[in-house]
């Protein structure tokens, strides 16, 4: 009497399962490392765009008022207001969450702007000039300490 036993090769071996799990883990690690960097880049872009919107509103104010510099810039709930007593106010919009403060020192919080009327950028700091320029200082996020940025208009 002869018996024919056939070995069944169904399913996965433990090695195959471990390889699939290792690859899935590697993909998850890459995603978890990439997402915070993408979020940081997005916030930095929003800050730069908001600062540019403030400068555009200042330029509108100056164009509407024969080149006169404003005395006050406010950013509240996404609304930019550029004013000087007795002159036409200019308004603009930006995403919410940003505030503006008079002064040319580097801001201490991400999401805040310091502005200097009659200032120009010198690298990432602002210096006084007599021109009708406005410098805006803000912070951008990095892996470590935020970095100061200056834009002018």
C-alpha positions in Angstrom: 0.0 0.0 0.0 1.3 3.4 -1.0 0.3 6.7 0.5 0.6 10.0 -1.4 0.8 12.8 1.1 0.9 16.1 -0.6 2.3 19.1 1.3 -0.1 22.0 1.0 1.6 25.4 0.3 -1.2 27.8 1.2 -0.8 31.0 3.2 2.3 33.1 4.0 5.4 32.1 5.9 6.3 34.1 9.0 9.3 35.6 7.1 7.0 37.0 4.4 4.7 38.5 7.0 7.6 40.1 8.9 8.9 41.6 5.6 5.5 43.2 4.9 5.2 44.6 8.4 8.7 46.0 8.2 7.9 47.8 4.9 4.6 49.1 6.3 6.5 50.4 9.4 9.1 52.1 7.3 6.3 53.9 5.2 4.6 55.0 8.4 7.8 56.4 9.8 8.4 58.4 6.7 4.9 59.8 6.8 5.1 60.7 10.5 8.5 62.5 9.9 7.2 64.4 6.8 3.9 65.7 8.1 5.3 68.1 10.8 7.7 69.6 8.2 4.9 70.1 5.8 2.7 71.8 8.4 5.6 74.1 9.4 6.2 75.0 5.8 2.5 75.8 5.4 2.5 78.1 8.5 5.6 79.9 7.3 4.0 80.5 3.9 0.9 81.8 5.6 3.0 84.2 7.7 4.9 85.5 4.6 1.6 85.9 2.7 0.0 87.8 5.7 3.1 90.1 5.9 2.9 90.8 2.1 -0.9 91.6 2.5 0.0 94.1 5.2 2.6 95.7 2.9 0.1 95.8 0.1 -2.4 97.6 2.3 0.2 100.1 3.4 1.1 100.7 -0.3 -2.6 101.3 -1.0 -2.8 103.8 1.8 0.3 105.6 0.6 -1.1 105.7 -3.0 -4.5 107.0 -1.8 -2.9 109.7 0.4 -0.2 111.3 -1.8 2.6 109.2 -0.4 2.1 110.0 3.2 3.1 107.3 5.7 0.4 105.9 8.0 0.8 106.1 11.8 -1.0 102.9 12.7 -1.3 99.4 11.3 -3.7 96.9 12.9 -4.4 93.3 12.1 -7.4 91.9 13.9 -9.3 88.7 13.0 -7.9 88.8 9.5 -8.7 92.4 8.8 -5.8 94.8 8.1 -6.4 98.5 8.8 -3.8 101.2 7.9 -4.6 104.7 9.2 -3.5 108.2 10.0 -5.8 110.8 11.5 -7.5 112.9 8.9 -6.6 110.7 6.0 -8.4 108.0 4.0 -8.0 104.6 5.7 -6.9 101.5 3.7 -8.1 98.1 4.6 -7.1 94.6 3.5 -7.6 91.0 4.4 -5.4 88.1 5.5 -5.9 84.8 7.2 -6.8 85.2 10.9 -4.4 84.5 13.7 -1.9 87.3 13.0 -1.4 90.5 15.0 0.7 93.6 14.3 2.6 95.8 16.8 4.5 99.0 16.3 8.2 98.6 16.7 11.2 97.2 14.8 12.5 94.6 17.3 12.3 91.0 16.4 8.9 89.6 17.4 8.9 87.1 20.3 6.0 85.0 19.0 5.3 83.3 15.7 2.2 84.8 14.2 3.0 88.4 15.3 4.4 91.2 13.2 6.4 94.2 14.3 6.3 97.1 11.9 8.5 100.2 11.5 7.1 103.1 9.5 10.0 104.9 7.8 12.2 101.8 8.1 13.9 99.5 5.6 15.2 96.0 6.0 18.9 95.4 6.5 19.2 91.7 6.3 16.8 90.4 8.9 16.7 93.6 11.0 15.1 97.0 10.3 17.0 100.3 10.1 15.5 103.8 10.1 15.4 105.8 6.9 13.6 109.0 5.9 11.8 107.4 2.9 8.2 106.3 2.8 9.0 102.7 3.3 7.6 100.3 5.9 9.5 97.3 7.2 7.7 94.3 8.7 9.5 91.9 11.0 8.1 88.4 11.7 9.3 84.9 12.7 9.4 81.7 10.6 9.5 78.3 12.3 12.4 75.9 11.9 13.4 72.6 13.5 14.8 74.6 16.4 14.6 78.3 17.3 12.4 80.5 15.0 14.3 82.7 12.6 13.6 86.5 12.1 12.5 87.7 8.7 12.2 91.2 7.4 10.2 92.4 4.3 9.7 96.0 3.2 7.5 97.9 0.9 
